[in-house]
Amino acid sequence: MFINRTVMMKIQSIICFLLITFLGASQETLTLENAVSIALENNYNIQIAQNNLNKAKLNNHIGNANMLHGISLSAGYNSSNGNVRQETFSGQSLSIDNAKNTSANSGINIEQTLFDGFKMFSLKKQLGKVEDLTDLKYKEEIENMTTQVINAYYEAVAAKKYQKLIEQSIKISNEQYTMILERSKYGRASVIDILNTQVSLAADSTRYLDAQNAVEQSLNYLSFLLGGLPLKSNKLIRSISPNKDLVKNLEAYNSAQNILIQQAELNLEITALDYEIYKSANLPQIYANAGYNLNNSISDFGFANSTNSNSIRFGLTASWSIFQGYKRNIQLKTAQIDQLNQNISLKQISQNVNNDLENAKVAYKGAVNKLSLQDRNLLVYEKQYELTKQLYELGKRTILELNQAQQQLFEAKNSLFIAQKEAKKQEIEILRLSGKLI
């Protein structure tokens, strides 16, 4: 016995309730640009990377490379109290009880490195490279987060498009069910026809629930990337439009601006500067210093009761470390090994990036070709469904054939959405790998 009309009306009521609950929310639009902007502002990794960049900028200073002079101030005070017994060469003797002696001094000293084997210049250059590397790491965090948000956004869009597609299928199934009931009144539809339509409608209802779960999960993940921004009351743009013209200019996208490769190149330069810094220890070191000192002393004994003096001094110091127990040789050899490893790492990263980029280009070409094919297929399945529907109304097709045509149309539309999403995904990957996403 087939499901009665009351049961079917309950199923339709449940579907309508789900549609109203999900689609009746606020219609505030969240654009992709806004989503990316919100994510970049709220992401903790990006905030940490920004702080690290600020720190690297502070460190990149000539004072941190020992290029500026050093200034120091000094001051001292001493006091003593005691008994003094003195005998002079002339035979006179002097005895003082509770003799006091006080002295005070102050001074300023300036030191400047004149030559340290070019170490200061290598160090300053290295600080600049470290700042550039930190800036690239900051951009890498932005690039990664941008990629995640874009992909998550389009996943949510695709999930909503799939849900909308099922809504359309449910509408068609309802129309078929109503038509079958009308035909059954005149004996033009059998019980099996009604059952088949009910089964189709029930299957669409189940798929709708699964689609609703997929939409909620995709929105939850997008909300997570946006720092917990509620998305239940937002709607996304419902368009996934791959840039098909990108296929014509694929050769212009290369790895020259890839962030990972640029980081590897900077690491190699920083390691080379380590070698220069260690090498500078083999050369002489020359330092200049100047100072001013003021002294004052008061004494109850001696040739003078009080003494005041001030002096200005200048000096040069030169040193040359000849041997440090092979320490410098070991540092130079290890620095050379570090350079070798960084050079190997650069080659490996370049190879991986170029391979990924070529694969992304191939995948993108295939996705665009598939998208064009799905566009043409959809027109065929739409015509097939309309023709089958007309023939069914004339009694020349069965309900099973109509349901099959409807299912094929559904699959064609869904395949088109999938092709759009895949093409967009590969497009984003090409932009990321070529360093042109941000």
Secondary structure, 3 states (H helix, E strand, C coil): CCCCHHHHHHHHHHHHHHHHHHHCCCCEEECHHHHHHHHHHHCHHHHHHHHHHHHHHHHCCHHHHCCCCEEEEEEEEEEEEEEEEEECCCCCEEEEEEEEEEEEEEEEEEEEEEECCCHHHHHHHHHHHHHHHHHHHHHHHHHHHHHHHHHHHHHHHHHHHHHHHHHHHHHHHHHHHHHHHHHHHCCCCCHHHHHHHHHHHHHHHHHHHHHHHHHHHHHHHHHHHCCCCCCCCEEECCCCCCCHHHHHHHHHCCCCCCHHHHHHHHHHHHHHHHHHHHHHHHCCEEEEEEEEEEEEEEECCCCCCEEEEEEEEEEEEEECCCCCCCHHHHHHHHHHHHHHHHHHHHHHHHHHHHHHHHHHHHHHHHHHHHHHHHHHHHHHHHHHHHHHHHHHHCCCCCHHHHHHHHHHHHHHHHHHHHHHHHHHHHHHHHHHHCCCCC
